[in-house]
Amino acid sequence: MTIAISFLRGINVGGRNKIRMADLRELYVSLGMKNVRSLLQSGNVIFETALTDLTSVKLELEAGIHSAFGLDIQVLLRSSGNFEDIIARHPFSAEQLNEPRKAAVVFLSDAPDSSAVDALRESNPGREVLHAAGRELYVFYTDGMARSKLDNKRIESRLGIIATARNWNTCIKLQRLLAEI
C-alpha cells in the first residue's frame, strides 16, 4: 500500500467551495482509500491506496470530488516518503521556525522553471524569503501571511503552475499523523 497526502486547493476559503471533512473522508473511502484521516478544514487528507501511480490517484480524486460535490478542485499529492523529505530539507532557520505561522511550504503541481522563480522573486513587492526546491517553494512570510502580496494567485500566475500553501504548524501536524499510520 502507498501512503499519500492530498492537498486540496481552494476549499473552505472565504465561504466558497465548501466541503465538510467528514464528507470528504467518506468520498476517499468510497474510492477505495484506507486509513483516511483529515487535518483541519483546508483539505489535507492522509490515506493509503493500493495504487502506486499517484497521477491516477489524483485524477480519480478530482473526478470523485466533482461528482460528489460539483466542484472542480485541484488536488496535489505527495507520497509519505516525499513529504518526509520535504520536511527534512527545509531551509528555515531555527529563528524562523520559532514563528511557524510565518513559515510555509507551497506545494506545486510541477517543478517550476528557475527563471520563473527568479521572476517571482523580482516581482514580489514584499519582504518574503523564498527558496525553491523540486515541486515546493519554502516561503518565510516576514510580515505574516495575511498581509502578504505573495499569495497563491501571484505564485500561480508567475510560475504558470498550480500551488497551495500550508504553514509549518500544519506540516508538522501532518508529519505526526503520518507517523500514526
Salt bridges, closest charged atoms under 4 A:
GLU62 OE2 - LYS58 NZ 2.42
ASP72 OD1 - HIS66 ND1 2.81
GLU99 OE2 - LYS102 NZ 3.04
ASP118 OD1 - ARG121 NH1 3.23
GLU136 OE2 - ARG78 NE 2.60
GLU136 OE1 - ARG89 NH2 2.75
ASP143 OD1 - ARG127 NH2 2.58
GLU156 OE2 - ARG9 NE 2.53
GLU180 OE1 - ARG37 NH1 2.90
